[in-house]
Amino acid sequence: MAAHPHPHGSGKQQPSPSNKQDQEDTRVAKIAEVLSVLEPVRASISQQLGAGAAGRRCVVAAGYTRRRCLAFMETELSIIAEFLKTLSQQHLDADTRRWMEHYELVFSKLDSVIQEVDPSRRTLLRTRLRSATQCILSRNNRSYPFSPNIKQLYYRSEHPCRFKHLLQANSRPEADIGLAPPQLGGGSGTGTNLTASAALPLVGIDRPAKKLLRWLTPREETDKSLRVMSIVGPPGMGKTTLAMEVHRRKKAEDATVSVFQCNLVARFSRGPDRNKLLLQDILSQVSDRAAPALTSSSQSQRKTIKLLIHLVSKHLRDKRYFIIIDDIWDTSDWEKIKDAFPNNNLDSRILITTRVISLSWVCCFDSDDGLVHQMKPLNRTDSERLLLASAFGPSSVDDYDCQQPLCDEILIRCEGVPLFIIGMADLFKEQLLQQKDAEDQRTLAVYSSELEQGPQRLPKCIERALSLAYDDLPYESKLQSLCMTMFPSGYKFDNDRFFFFRWNEDNEVAMRFTIPHLADRNVITRVAGADCRHCPDEEEGCHCQWHVNHFMQQFLASKSAEMGFYFTASSLKKYLLLAGAGANNNRTQRRLILHHPDPNLPSLLQQIDLSQTRSLAVSGAVSGIPMDKFVNLVVLDLEGWENLKDDDLLQICRSKMYFLTYLSVRNTPTSKIPPEIKELWSLQTLDASCTQISDELPLQVFKLTSLKHLDLRGTRVRRISKLPNKQQIVGSRVPLFTLLVGGGGGGGGPMETAARVTPDVRHLQDLEMLATVDLTENPVSFLRALGDLKWLKVLKITWSFCHSTDGECRAALLSSIGRWSHLQSLTIHCGLGCSMEFLGTLSYPPEHLRKLKVTGGVFAGVLRWLSVPSHHLSFLQITICSITADDLKVLADLAQLHTLVLGLDFVPTEAVVIEDGGFPLLRKFFVNCPVPWLAFEIGALPNLAYLQLEFAATLPTQTRAPSGIANIHRITDIALCYGEHYANSPSVKIIVEAVRKQIVEHCNPIDLYINGIEQDDVQAPDDLTEDANVTQSRTGSGSQSPRE
């Protein structure tokens, strides 16, 4: 995993004063050089536009479209110039330098043609302006109309470099950067008074603490190697609290029976010396002598770290140690310090807490049998208990009713996160003590309304914790996080939309929605009840949804408002008030988000220059938006706008939005796409999914010369018969990359929700993603036509029983698959009973195939061409009628396989043995078999974390249970699935009890799910009785830390 550059420094030595002066001189010269080329361009454009009274532009340049282009260019160039003038040396990094060098070339080309324009000579003017607007080429160097090329200036002016210096500010106090770690578990990380919170109960922590203590227990086997475990979760979830409770219990245990000779805690600080400070802290705890002072300027940072690693490793070499490393947030930090912890074969343990999911796994993969513990929110009962205890004290928990409407409102928004619950306790107490029910209801309504309509002041402990998490993000991730504020509060992201951008792909602002990256850093989290672990294919077919927690959204909204990154109705009011008072506020409303109805909104919009707005998002019951005034929009997101009508969409198309790149009408009442859509020359993404559109799309949609992404999923469009033929294509080809149809509309299976497409689809030669196509009524010629899509990467189709029995259809599909040399994902939804054995005869399978999913159809055995060494399959779903040792070997040798969904359409007569040495990277294993007779040998599935067995009731004589689960060392979750009406079947009970017994005997804590419900009674026999000392500490000495 590549490490991101971090704003707090890279550990390099500070330059000398003379070097600083040289660097400053270089910076000034470089900026002056770029400005010397930029300013003449701005002057030439201004001359063509002219200036009238009150600064208004005169009609000098001929042609409305040309003037629009020049005005657009002038605005973007002005933004770039202002940015360059404020650029400091510390922000003049390699990325910024490359960005400036690119602009030097662009500006020189623009200037060479614009300065020669003579307004009195119309022909020359048009020629020169056309050349000027075409000099900025798109990445693929295609000959598009001038408007898409002009808009490249917008992408460049919105480059991350322009925001970097604003996003790199470190708000942490210097006191946080020191040798001694802060008091962990006491709330010092959030500024909360430790004394005030010391009596809070540790709710919902006993079970995970016991799981971790069980993992810490030395094993009886010969393998006593070092094990690393990570605790991962969003800010405020209680990671540090859990780690410190484990540390406390283990220390109490070591006082009577010595287990670890070294039991210590160290926390990562912030700043460029964080690795050195951490190692010094550890060294001071493992050595009788104080850590040596290694601050001499003659020693490089690298040599210092190397020496500290050697000293720490030397002192730990002969000790059984247990070390907690709290709050690590960068993969590179772990890579630098991990050699300090020797694998001394003494059953040593390291426990890490982090917010970064990928980092948690990186740490664990460096040891045998490493595990990741994912923090879970508190349940309703524990949340109520913590809220009441935080508000009134533990002794008064039973004196108050937590069924008040305000309590429900707070707990819903807190989502079981301890930090948020504690932070809202004061508000809850204040409102609950009011005696008038009517006043309580009014306060709740006002409170809920305020939370929805704009950024409010967060409780200090919440704000500090979220600020720490935000400051740890690389600046690109900070920018992406700010972009999340454009969505309304409570917005849910479907898992299958992760791969689609809300901005044009040429936009280098990092405004591409890399949602998996934000999920990895827990900026966005799963919606309650949406656990993707139980879903084989996270891209489709499961209800995995993500969202930004209410408090995180509120925090990001406040950050966005500070920077003027997004303007809302409330921030517009503040801006206009300041302007009316004579304040110097030169912020431009480039991005507007309007999610809440406001009767003053139309008058507010009349007071600002809407032609300067480049991005607009509208949703909910907002009204009074003058769409025809937003003529220079690049992004228009109308998803969820209840008041959008077909006439409004028609007005948008007729408003000459030449620069509009992204248009979403998703989840609106829109019922048709007008032919006037052709007026949106620059449109590259059209999202019309989940709308009421049922008519055939107008042909003009496919004649848009820049359109790359078209999403029609969840609509009533079940046939696309109007595609341009070879004679109708403008230029050499239609640039469409993505065409998504069907899905989400019928509520049935894939066969019902797919859509039929005309054979003219072969002319969309740039198509990379096509889903989901119904082949039911298409002739063999259509299958052959699909083979012409030589750039296809993702394809989803339906396949009927008739197709599987038709030799010509089978041969046509095989031929097309062989021609898709770039294919990465192939999904075939088959009718029941379809034999798909013919796919095994594929002569030249796509070498880049990463995913093969076949549902409904069956194979006689495993596809033999999967044994090709060059295969890189990471996801495989097939159903087979028999399995042999050779079949298992073919599967086991898939070195890149992460997820295997294996259907066994037969009752095994002998155990299916999973041997040692295969499936090196398999993380999720789903088996659907009438009788799950599986046997896992020692060393099998070395990295498996999730196992799901789906089975049915059988005769007692056929009942066989899986065995060898104890040999799967990294497993953390097991799911058993069967029909609920089989719950009392003797065969089902035998299998369930056999799995339970093996879970109890496993060296790791394992969560068991039965038909999706987590079982709370799966634990070792000695865990069935509550520890009296622990019970006492939950109401006395412990505290639910409001930090992480």
Secondary structure, 3 states (H helix, E strand, C coil): CCCCCCCCCCCCCCCCHHHHHHHHHHHHHHHHHHHHHHHHHHHHHHHHHCCCHHHCCCCCCCCHHHHHHHHHHHHHHHHHHHHHHCCCHHHCCHHHHHHHHHHHHHHHHHHHHHCCCCCCCHHHHHHHHHHHHHCCCCCCCCCCCHHHHHCHHHHHHCCHHHHHHHHCCCCCCHHHCCCCCCCCCCCHHHCCCHHHHCCCCCCCCHHHHHHHHHHHCCCCCCCCCCEEEEEECCCCCCHHHHHHHHHHHHHHHHHHCCCCCEEEEEECCCCCCHHHHHHHHHHHHHCCCCCCCCCCCCCCHHHHHHHHHHHHHHHHCCCCEEEEEECCCCHHHHHHHHHHCCCCCCCCEEEEEECCHHHHHHHHHCCCCCEEEECCCCCHHHHHHHHHHHHHCHHHHHHCCCCCHHHHHHHHHHCCCHHHHHHCHHHHHHHHCCCCHHHHHHHHHHHHHHHHHCCCCCCHHHHHHHHHHHHCCCHHHHHHHHHHHHCCCCCCEEHHHCCCCCCCCCCCCCCCCCHHHHHHCCCCEECCCCCHHHCCCCCCCCCCEEECCHHHHHHHHHHHHHHCCCECHHHHHHHHHHHHCCCCCCCCCCEEEECCCCCCHHHHHHCCCHHHCCEEEECECCCCCCHHHCCCCCEEECCCECCCCHHHHHHHHHCCCCCCCEEECCCCCCCCCCHHHHHCCCCCEEECCCCCCCCCCCHHHHHCCCCCEEECCCCCCCEECCCCCCCCCCCCCCCCCEEECCCCCCCCCHHHHCEEECHHHHHCCCCCEEEEECCCCCCHHHHHHHCCCCCCCEEEEEECHHHHHCHHHHHHHHHHHHHCCCCCEEEEEECCCCECHHHHHCCCCCCCCCEEEEECCEECCCCHHHHCCCCCCCEEEEEECCCCHHHHHHHHCCCCCCEEEEEECCCCCCCEEECCCCCCCCCEEEEECCCCCEEECCCCCCCCCEEEEECCCCCHHHCCCCECHHHCCCCCEEEEECCHHHCCCHHHHHHHHHHHHHHHHCCCCCEEEECCEECCCCCCHHHCCCCHHHHHHHHCCCCCCCCC
